[in-house]
């Protein structure tokens, strides 16, 4: 299958001031040729590095490690489409607007707009799934990729059992037809968000009040909640089709997989083996924490990423 090409048209960049969460970073909005606008925090100097967050976070999840990475890299931390202050388009009847292919293309276009045709890439949770598709669709754009606390999407669905479905119930709740999950979450978004974060984080206090309130600000937006559901609906449908179409393709650039030893992914999967089925050069290890390494164990995460990306 032919991979999507990156439009040559210029993107418009609007400055939004200093980031209140990422010290030394400025906020920008990048208006892409597709009509999508992506919010990003940009800081540092050196080789370009793109950071992609997961659900239910935004780029703010990198607040504890992005300033450290910015000592060696030009760091771009974005809000994925549908999340934070990025655009939230309609998903369409096949959820294609939230396919990881579409979400990955956004990120390549953002980096091109900032002058980076080749970069390193780190993705946590949903951002790791976007990173996986990005490095398959745009292999020439990525020098190294790190994925945080995920196994490949197709692998996790193929090996679903009662324990996984119980631990990761939202994978099966959020994919239900609209507007069922949207309306149920909308009845008490703060309770759902708090329950979700507390259930995955094994380090009390890792998501401090200010960060939680920022995530909640975004989560209170009905458009965000619908987009999140569309992200998961796409993962259970069109993303699996895309994965099947290039299942034999292997990632050639170095891939680092790190995960929380107290979390679901590490408990249910041989994480390195799942990635060795997808890539030719895989390394990684578990950390003594839950799902969100960059918030729960930032010093060790920063050191691991710095060593891998700086080799």
Protein Blocks (a to p, Z undefined) as FASTA:
>chain_A
ZZddddfbdcddddebjafklghiacdddddfkopacddddededjddddddddfbdfkl
mmmmmmmmmmmbccdddddehiajbccddebjnommmgfklmmmmmmmmmmmnopabdcd
ddehjlmmmmmmmmmmmmmlpmbdcdehiacfklmmmmgcfklmmmmmmlmmmmpccfkl
mmmmmmommlmmmmmmmmmpccghklgfklmmmmmmmmmpmklmmmmmmmmmmmmmmmmm
mmmmmmmpccfbdcdddddfkbmklmmpcfklmmmmmpcbdcdddddddfblmlmmmmlm
mmmmmmmmmZZ
